[in-house]
Amino acid sequence: MTPFQSPKVEDAFAAFPSSAQDGLLRLRDLIFDTAAQLPDPATLSEELKWGQPAYLTPKGTTIRLGVPKQAQFGLFVHCQTRLISEFSQTFPGIDRIEGTRALLFDDLGEISPERHGWLIARALTYHV
């Protein structure tokens, strides 16, 4: 596991319900692994936005991790991007999606490094 860049982010993960922690940590690892594998490896920063762990690159859009009301845990992107729309067109009918902003998960086994890594890579390099 990648060390936390901030004690505040580490505390945010510790505050999540235990039912969500493993899934959120798996998504966090996938974010760091994906950033390291980009053709032009992105400088990834980890901080809190709206009280949630957030991941940013200089040329991408923010990815946030959190606990939505409708699921155990979720991965959020900016709702005014095309990311979720493109994801649902590329991988139709597989994942639970909330509007234009989130992928929802109830189980650790629902995380796909290939599919969700694709979305993470797109977000970390997103250009309007």
DOBA-611415 format. One record per atom (N, C-alpha, C, O): z, y, x; residue in one letter; atom name. Coordinates in steps of 0.1 Angstrom, whole numbers, plus 5000, padded with zeros to 4 digits. Example, Ala and Ser with C-alpha at 12.3 -4.5 7.8 and 13.67 -1.06 7.14 Angstrom:
<pts>
5078, 4943, 5132, A, N
5078, 4955, 5123, A, CA
5078, 4967, 5132, A, C
5085, 4967, 5142, A, O
5071, 4978, 5128, S, N
5071, 4989, 5137, S, CA
5079, 5000, 5129, S, C
5080, 5011, 5134, S, O
</pts>
This chain:
<pts>
5000, 4988, 5008, M, N
5000, 5000, 5000, M, CA
5000, 5012, 5009, M, C
5007, 5013, 5019, M, O
4992, 5022, 5005, T, N
4991, 5035, 5012, T, CA
5004, 5043, 5009, T, C
5009, 5044, 4998, T, O
5010, 5048, 5020, P, N
5023, 5056, 5018, P, CA
5020, 5068, 5009, P, C
5009, 5074, 5009, P, O
5030, 5072, 5002, F, N
5029, 5083, 4993, F, CA
5028, 5096, 5002, F, C
5035, 5097, 5012, F, O
5019, 5105, 4997, Q, N
5018, 5118, 5005, Q, CA
5029, 5128, 5001, Q, C
5030, 5138, 5008, Q, O
5036, 5125, 4991, S, N
5047, 5134, 4986, S, CA
5058, 5127, 4980, S, C
5056, 5117, 4972, S, O
5071, 5131, 4983, P, N
5082, 5124, 4976, P, CA
5081, 5127, 4961, P, C
5086, 5119, 4953, P, O
5076, 5138, 4956, K, N
5075, 5141, 4942, K, CA
5065, 5131, 4935, K, C
5068, 5127, 4924, K, O
5054, 5127, 4942, V, N
5045, 5117, 4936, V, CA
5052, 5104, 4935, V, C
5051, 5096, 4926, V, O
5059, 5100, 4946, E, N
5066, 5087, 4946, E, CA
5077, 5087, 4935, E, C
5078, 5077, 4928, E, O
5084, 5098, 4933, D, N
5093, 5099, 4922, D, CA
5087, 5097, 4908, D, C
5092, 5091, 4899, D, O
5075, 5103, 4907, A, N
5067, 5102, 4894, A, CA
5064, 5087, 4891, A, C
5065, 5083, 4880, A, O
5060, 5080, 4901, F, N
5057, 5066, 4899, F, CA
5070, 5058, 4896, F, C
5070, 5049, 4887, F, O
5081, 5061, 4902, A, N
5094, 5055, 4899, A, CA
5098, 5058, 4885, A, C
5105, 5050, 4879, A, O
5094, 5069, 4879, A, N
5098, 5073, 4866, A, CA
5090, 5067, 4855, A, C
5094, 5067, 4843, A, O
5078, 5061, 4859, F, N
5070, 5054, 4849, F, CA
5077, 5042, 4843, F, C
5085, 5036, 4851, F, O
5075, 5038, 4831, P, N
5081, 5026, 4826, P, CA
5077, 5014, 4835, P, C
5066, 5013, 4840, P, O
5086, 5005, 4836, S, N
5083, 4993, 4845, S, CA
5071, 4985, 4840, S, C
5064, 4980, 4848, S, O
5068, 4986, 4827, S, N
5056, 4979, 4822, S, CA
5043, 4985, 4827, S, C
5033, 4979, 4826, S, O
5044, 4997, 4831, A, N
5031, 5005, 4836, A, CA
5030, 5005, 4851, A, C
5019, 5007, 4856, A, O
5041, 5004, 4858, Q, N
5041, 5007, 4872, Q, CA
5031, 4998, 4880, Q, C
5024, 5004, 4889, Q, O
5031, 4985, 4878, D, N
5022, 4976, 4886, D, CA
5007, 4980, 4884, D, C
5000, 4981, 4894, D, O
5003, 4983, 4872, G, N
4990, 4987, 4869, G, CA
4986, 5000, 4875, G, C
4975, 5002, 4881, G, O
4995, 5010, 4874, L, N
4993, 5023, 4880, L, CA
4992, 5022, 4895, L, C
4984, 5029, 4901, L, O
5001, 5014, 4901, L, N
5000, 5013, 4916, L, CA
4987, 5006, 4920, L, C
4982, 5009, 4930, L, O
4982, 4996, 4912, R, N
4970, 4990, 4915, R, CA
4958, 5000, 4914, R, C
4949, 5000, 4923, R, O
4958, 5008, 4904, L, N
4948, 5019, 4903, L, CA
4949, 5028, 4915, L, C
4939, 5033, 4920, L, O
4961, 5032, 4919, R, N
4963, 5041, 4930, R, CA
4957, 5035, 4943, R, C
4949, 5041, 4950, R, O
4960, 5022, 4945, D, N
4954, 5015, 4957, D, CA
4938, 5015, 4956, D, C
4932, 5017, 4966, D, O
4933, 5013, 4944, L, N
4919, 5013, 4942, L, CA
4913, 5027, 4945, L, C
4902, 5028, 4951, L, O
4920, 5037, 4941, I, N
4915, 5051, 4944, I, CA
4914, 5053, 4959, I, C
4904, 5058, 4964, I, O
4925, 5050, 4966, F, N
4925, 5051, 4981, F, CA
4915, 5042, 4988, F, C
4908, 5047, 4997, F, O
4913, 5030, 4983, D, N
4903, 5021, 4989, D, CA
4889, 5026, 4987, D, C
4881, 5025, 4996, D, O
4887, 5031, 4975, T, N
4873, 5036, 4971, T, CA
4870, 5048, 4980, T, C
4859, 5049, 4985, T, O
4880, 5057, 4981, A, N
4877, 5069, 4989, A, CA
4874, 5066, 5003, A, C
4865, 5072, 5009, A, O
4880, 5056, 5009, A, N
4878, 5052, 5023, A, CA
4864, 5045, 5025, A, C
4859, 5045, 5036, A, O
4859, 5040, 5014, Q, N
4846, 5033, 5015, Q, CA
4834, 5042, 5012, Q, C
4822, 5037, 5012, Q, O
4836, 5054, 5008, L, N
4825, 5063, 5004, L, CA
4816, 5065, 5017, L, C
4821, 5065, 5028, L, O
4803, 5067, 5015, P, N
4794, 5069, 5027, P, CA
4798, 5081, 5035, P, C
4797, 5080, 5048, P, O
4803, 5091, 5029, D, N
4809, 5102, 5036, D, CA
4824, 5103, 5032, D, C
4827, 5110, 5023, D, O
4832, 5095, 5039, P, N
4846, 5093, 5034, P, CA
4853, 5107, 5030, P, C
4853, 5116, 5038, P, O
4858, 5107, 5018, A, N
4864, 5119, 5013, A, CA
4878, 5121, 5018, A, C
4885, 5111, 5020, A, O
4882, 5133, 5020, T, N
4895, 5136, 5023, T, CA
4903, 5136, 5010, T, C
4900, 5145, 5001, T, O
4911, 5127, 5008, L, N
4918, 5125, 4995, L, CA
4932, 5131, 4995, L, C
4940, 5127, 5004, L, O
4935, 5139, 4986, S, N
4949, 5144, 4985, S, CA
4955, 5139, 4973, S, C
4949, 5137, 4962, S, O
4968, 5137, 4974, E, N
4976, 5131, 4963, E, CA
4987, 5142, 4959, E, C
4995, 5146, 4968, E, O
4987, 5146, 4947, E, N
4997, 5156, 4943, E, CA
5000, 5154, 4928, E, C
4995, 5145, 4922, E, O
5009, 5162, 4923, L, N
5012, 5161, 4908, L, CA
5004, 5172, 4901, L, C
5004, 5184, 4905, L, O
4998, 5169, 4890, K, N
4992, 5178, 4881, K, CA
4997, 5175, 4867, K, C
4995, 5163, 4862, K, O
5003, 5184, 4860, W, N
5008, 5182, 4846, W, CA
5018, 5170, 4847, W, C
5020, 5162, 4837, W, O
5026, 5169, 4858, G, N
5036, 5159, 4860, G, CA
5031, 5145, 4862, G, C
5038, 5135, 4863, G, O
5017, 5144, 4864, Q, N
5011, 5131, 4867, Q, CA
5006, 5130, 4881, Q, C
5001, 5140, 4886, Q, O
5006, 5118, 4887, P, N
4999, 5117, 4900, P, CA
4984, 5120, 4898, P, C
4977, 5116, 4889, P, O
4979, 5129, 4907, A, N
4965, 5133, 4907, A, CA
4959, 5132, 4921, A, C
4966, 5134, 4931, A, O
4946, 5128, 4921, Y, N
4939, 5126, 4933, Y, CA
4926, 5134, 4933, Y, C
4919, 5135, 4924, Y, O
4925, 5142, 4944, L, N
4914, 5152, 4945, L, CA
4907, 5151, 4958, L, C
4913, 5148, 4969, L, O
4894, 5154, 4958, T, N
4887, 5156, 4970, T, CA
4880, 5170, 4970, T, C
4879, 5176, 4959, T, O
4876, 5175, 4981, P, N
4870, 5188, 4981, P, CA
4858, 5190, 4972, P, C
4855, 5200, 4967, P, O
4850, 5179, 4971, K, N
4837, 5179, 4963, K, CA
4837, 5172, 4950, K, C
4827, 5170, 4944, K, O
4849, 5166, 4946, G, N
4849, 5158, 4934, G, CA
4857, 5165, 4923, G, C
4861, 5177, 4924, G, O
4860, 5157, 4913, T, N
4869, 5162, 4902, T, CA
4882, 5154, 4902, T, C
4882, 5143, 4908, T, O
4892, 5159, 4896, T, N
4905, 5153, 4897, T, CA
4906, 5140, 4889, T, C
4900, 5139, 4878, T, O
4912, 5130, 4894, I, N
4916, 5118, 4888, I, CA
4931, 5118, 4886, I, C
4938, 5121, 4895, I, O
4936, 5115, 4874, R, N
4950, 5114, 4871, R, CA
4954, 5100, 4866, R, C
4946, 5093, 4860, R, O
4966, 5096, 4869, L, N
4971, 5084, 4864, L, CA
4983, 5087, 4855, L, C
4991, 5095, 4858, L, O
4984, 5080, 4844, G, N
4995, 5082, 4835, G, CA
4997, 5071, 4825, G, C
4990, 5061, 4825, G, O
5006, 5074, 4815, V, N
5009, 5065, 4804, V, CA
5005, 5072, 4791, V, C
5013, 5081, 4786, V, O
4994, 5068, 4786, P, N
4990, 5074, 4773, P, CA
4997, 5067, 4761, P, C
5003, 5057, 4763, P, O
4997, 5074, 4750, K, N
5004, 5068, 4738, K, CA
4998, 5055, 4733, K, C
5005, 5047, 4728, K, O
4985, 5053, 4735, Q, N
4978, 5042, 4729, Q, CA
4977, 5030, 4739, Q, C
4970, 5020, 4735, Q, O
4983, 5030, 4751, A, N
4982, 5019, 4760, A, CA
4993, 5019, 4770, A, C
5002, 5028, 4770, A, O
4994, 5009, 4778, Q, N
5005, 5008, 4788, Q, CA
5003, 5018, 4799, Q, C
5012, 5023, 4804, Q, O
4990, 5020, 4804, F, N
4987, 5029, 4814, F, CA
4972, 5033, 4813, F, C
4965, 5027, 4807, F, O
4969, 5044, 4820, G, N
4955, 5049, 4820, G, CA
4951, 5057, 4832, G, C
4959, 5061, 4840, G, O
4938, 5058, 4833, L, N
4931, 5065, 4843, L, CA
4924, 5077, 4836, L, C
4916, 5074, 4827, L, O
4927, 5089, 4840, F, N
4921, 5101, 4834, F, CA
4912, 5109, 4843, F, C
4914, 5110, 4855, F, O
4901, 5114, 4837, V, N
4892, 5123, 4844, V, CA
4891, 5136, 4836, V, C
4895, 5136, 4824, V, O
4885, 5146, 4841, H, N
4883, 5159, 4834, H, CA
4874, 5156, 4822, H, C
4864, 5150, 4823, H, O
4879, 5161, 4810, C, N
4872, 5157, 4798, C, CA
4858, 5165, 4797, C, C
4850, 5161, 4788, C, O
4856, 5175, 4805, Q, N
4843, 5182, 4804, Q, CA
4832, 5177, 4814, Q, C
4822, 5183, 4815, Q, O
4835, 5165, 4820, T, N
4825, 5159, 4829, T, CA
4817, 5149, 4821, T, C
4821, 5146, 4809, T, O
4807, 5143, 4827, R, N
4799, 5133, 4821, R, CA
4804, 5119, 4825, R, C
4798, 5109, 4822, R, O
4815, 5118, 4832, L, N
4819, 5106, 4839, L, CA
4822, 5094, 4829, L, C
4817, 5083, 4831, L, O
4830, 5097, 4819, I, N
4833, 5086, 4809, I, CA
4820, 5082, 4802, I, C
4818, 5070, 4799, I, O
4812, 5092, 4798, S, N
4800, 5089, 4791, S, CA
4791, 5080, 4800, S, C
4785, 5070, 4795, S, O
4789, 5083, 4812, E, N
4781, 5075, 4821, E, CA
4787, 5062, 4823, E, C
4779, 5052, 4824, E, O
4800, 5061, 4824, F, N
4807, 5048, 4826, F, CA
4804, 5039, 4814, F, C
4801, 5027, 4816, F, O
4806, 5044, 4802, S, N
4804, 5036, 4790, S, CA
4789, 5032, 4788, S, C
4787, 5022, 4782, S, O
4780, 5040, 4793, Q, N
4766, 5036, 4793, Q, CA
4763, 5025, 4803, Q, C
4754, 5016, 4801, Q, O
4769, 5026, 4815, T, N
4767, 5017, 4825, T, CA
4774, 5003, 4823, T, C
4768, 4993, 4826, T, O
4785, 5004, 4817, F, N
4793, 4992, 4814, F, CA
4797, 4992, 4799, F, C
4809, 4993, 4795, F, O
4787, 4990, 4790, P, N
4790, 4992, 4775, P, CA
4799, 4981, 4770, P, C
4798, 4969, 4773, P, O
4809, 4985, 4761, G, N
4817, 4976, 4754, G, CA
4827, 4968, 4761, G, C
4832, 4958, 4755, G, O
4830, 4971, 4774, I, N
4839, 4963, 4781, I, CA
4853, 4968, 4781, I, C
4863, 4961, 4779, I, O
4854, 4981, 4783, D, N
4867, 4987, 4785, D, CA
4871, 4996, 4772, D, C
4863, 5000, 4764, D, O
4884, 4998, 4771, R, N
4889, 5007, 4761, R, CA
4888, 5021, 4766, R, C
4893, 5024, 4777, R, O
4882, 5030, 4759, I, N
4879, 5043, 4763, I, CA
4885, 5053, 4753, I, C
4884, 5051, 4741, I, O
4891, 5064, 4758, E, N
4896, 5074, 4749, E, CA
4887, 5086, 4751, E, C
4889, 5094, 4761, E, O
4879, 5089, 4741, G, N
4870, 5101, 4742, G, CA
4862, 5102, 4754, G, C
4856, 5093, 4759, G, O
4863, 5114, 4760, T, N
4856, 5117, 4772, T, CA
4866, 5119, 4784, T, C
4862, 5124, 4795, T, O
4878, 5113, 4783, R, N
4888, 5116, 4793, R, CA
4895, 5104, 4799, R, C
4901, 5106, 4810, R, O
4895, 5092, 4793, A, N
4903, 5082, 4799, A, CA
4898, 5068, 4797, A, C
4891, 5065, 4787, A, O
4903, 5059, 4806, L, N
4902, 5045, 4804, L, CA
4916, 5040, 4802, L, C
4925, 5044, 4808, L, O
4918, 5032, 4792, L, N
4931, 5027, 4788, L, CA
4933, 5012, 4791, L, C
4923, 5004, 4790, L, O
4945, 5009, 4796, F, N
4948, 4995, 4800, F, CA
4961, 4991, 4794, F, C
4970, 4999, 4792, F, O
4962, 4978, 4791, D, N
4974, 4972, 4787, D, CA
4979, 4961, 4796, D, C
4991, 4957, 4795, D, O
4970, 4957, 4806, D, N
4974, 4946, 4814, D, CA
4967, 4948, 4828, D, C
4956, 4953, 4829, D, O
4975, 4945, 4838, L, N
4970, 4946, 4852, L, CA
4957, 4938, 4854, L, C
4948, 4943, 4862, L, O
4955, 4927, 4847, G, N
4943, 4919, 4848, G, CA
4930, 4926, 4843, G, C
4919, 4921, 4845, G, O
4932, 4937, 4835, E, N
4920, 4944, 4830, E, CA
4913, 4953, 4841, E, C
4902, 4957, 4839, E, O
4920, 4955, 4852, I, N
4914, 4964, 4862, I, CA
4904, 4956, 4870, I, C
4906, 4945, 4875, I, O
4892, 4962, 4871, S, N
4881, 4956, 4878, S, CA
4877, 4965, 4890, S, C
4873, 4976, 4888, S, O
4879, 4960, 4902, P, N
4876, 4968, 4914, P, CA
4861, 4973, 4913, P, C
4858, 4984, 4918, P, O
4852, 4964, 4908, E, N
4838, 4968, 4908, E, CA
4836, 4979, 4898, E, C
4831, 4990, 4901, E, O
4839, 4977, 4885, R, N
4836, 4987, 4875, R, CA
4845, 4999, 4876, R, C
4839, 5010, 4876, R, O
4857, 4998, 4878, H, N
4866, 5010, 4879, H, CA
4865, 5017, 4892, H, C
4866, 5029, 4893, H, O
4861, 5009, 4903, G, N
4858, 5015, 4916, G, CA
4846, 5024, 4915, G, C
4845, 5034, 4921, G, O
4836, 5019, 4907, W, N
4824, 5027, 4904, W, CA
4827, 5041, 4898, W, C
4822, 5051, 4902, W, O
4836, 5041, 4888, L, N
4840, 5053, 4881, L, CA
4848, 5062, 4891, L, C
4846, 5074, 4891, L, O
4857, 5056, 4899, I, N
4865, 5064, 4908, I, CA
4856, 5070, 4919, I, C
4857, 5082, 4922, I, O
4846, 5063, 4924, A, N
4837, 5068, 4934, A, CA
4829, 5080, 4928, A, C
4827, 5090, 4935, A, O
4824, 5078, 4915, R, N
4817, 5089, 4909, R, CA
4826, 5102, 4907, R, C
4821, 5113, 4910, R, O
4838, 5100, 4904, A, N
4847, 5111, 4902, A, CA
4850, 5118, 4915, A, C
4850, 5130, 4916, A, O
4852, 5110, 4926, L, N
4856, 5116, 4939, L, CA
4844, 5124, 4945, L, C
4846, 5132, 4954, L, O
4832, 5121, 4940, T, N
4820, 5128, 4945, T, CA
4813, 5136, 4934, T, C
4801, 5140, 4936, T, O
4819, 5139, 4923, Y, N
4813, 5145, 4911, Y, CA
4808, 5159, 4914, Y, C
4816, 5167, 4919, Y, O
4796, 5162, 4910, H, N
4790, 5175, 4911, H, CA
4785, 5179, 4897, H, C
4779, 5171, 4890, H, O
4788, 5191, 4893, V, N
4784, 5196, 4880, V, CA
4769, 5197, 4879, V, C
4763, 5200, 4869, V, O
</pts>
